Amino acid sequence: MTERPRRTAWIRRFHTAAQDAPHVVLFPHGGAGATSFHPLSRALKPQVQALVVQYPGRQDRIAEPCVADVGELADRVAEELEPWSGLPLVLFGHSLGSAVAFETAVRLERRGTTVRALFASARRAPSLALEGAPPSLDTDAELLGILKQLGGDSATPIPDDPAFLELVLPAVRNDFHASNHYRAPAGLRLTCPVTGLAGEEDPAVAVSEVEAWAGHTTGPFRLLTFPGGHFYLDDRLERIREEITLAAGRAAC
């Protein structure tokens, strides 16, 4: 039986699973806080214990400076996961979270932690460069335009509230910068299975770019595609729950 580690600033545990439940670490998309994965955490209990990463610069960590480098984020998350290093872990990231999850998995494997699976959702493979020039993030209007393009019809509407936007847009701008400037060497590979997940109508990430994650593991690779755009998973909660539970169940064996 594993002793439950204390709460940290970086790791949230919204729901309690069985004491011996396998663990999954969830990495939110750019601009988002840990609560973006609250519905998935709830769906996973009691079979799987969800640990949700909380990046600085948002929600209850809004007073802290944001981190604009994927590698630095992964360094910190890997350190914060040390209390769980004796457990086999499944990692799931969405958009920017996929890049942070991948780099975290690289660090965990190097330290001897067993990473049983990585799920990379709505994100081009780490070695692929961003096509074309990075979008301008200079003005709030430009940033909001990008968010609306990514969100489509399924995302939660962005409140037209200047005070709210003043709070959230700095983290969004920071995370877009981190995402746009991240690139890993083509030879950087994990040993665990990797599953790429893609929305078939995603305006920002092509299915072929997600499929290229196959080149970043020496283990097996699967590609799962879903109807929908960048936030396809909002309507696929049960399927995502099933996939994570299956992988986590194998991790517990």
Residue, then its C-alpha position, 0 to 999 in steps of 0.5 A: m500500500t502506497e502512502r498518499p503524498r501531501r498536496t503540492a502547489w503543482i499537483r491537484r487531486f480533485h477526487t479520491a480513488a481507491q488506495d491502490a488505484p493506478h495513477v494518471v497525470l493530466f496536463p492541461h492545455g495552454g492558458a488553462g488551469a487544473t480545473s479544466f480536467h475536473p470532469l475527467s478526474r471525476a469520470l476516472k474515479p474510483q478506478v483511477q487516481a487522477l493527478v492534475v498539473q497546475y501551472p503557475g500564473r493562473q487560478d490559485r497560482i495567479a500571483e506567481p510568474c508564468v513559465a514560458d519554456v516547456g523544458e523548464l515546466a517539465d523539470r518542475v513537474a518531474e520534481e513534484l512527481e517524485p513522491w509518486s516515483g515508485l508507482p507506474l504512471v500514465l501521462f495524458g496531455h492536451s495541446l501544450g499539455s502534450a508537449v509538457a507531458f512528453e518532456t516530463a515522461v522523458r525525465l521520469e524515464r531517465r530517473g527510473t520511474t516507470v511510465r506505462a503510457l503517454f497520451a498526446s492529444a491535439r498536438r503536433a509531434p515534438s520534432l515538427a516545427l510550426e508551419g509558417a510564421p508564429p501567429s501574432l500575439d501582440t494585441d488582446a484582439e489578436l489573441l482572442g481571435i486565435l482562441k475563438q478559432l481554436g474553440g469553435d462551437s464546442a468550447t466554453p464561450i469566452p466572457d466579454d469582461p475586461a477584468f476577466l480577460e486581464l486575469v487570464l490573457p497573460a497566461v494564455r499569451n505565455d503558453f502560446h509563446a511556450s508552445n510555438h517555440y517548443r521543438a524537440p530533437a527527432g531522435l528523442r524517444l520514450t520507451c513506453p507506448v504512445t497514443g496520439l489523439a486528434g480532432e479530425e476538424d482541428p484548425a491548428v493540428a493536422v491528423s498527420e502531425v499527430e501521427a508523427w508522434a510514432g517517431h518519438t517512442t521505441g514502443p508501440f504507437r496508436l492513432l485515435t481520431f475523433p469528429g470535432g476540432h481542437f477541443y474534440l475531447d469535450d464531447r468524448l469524455e467517456r471514450i477518453r475515460e475508457e482509454i485511460t482506464l485501460a492503460a492505467g489498468r495495464a500499468a497496475c499489473 
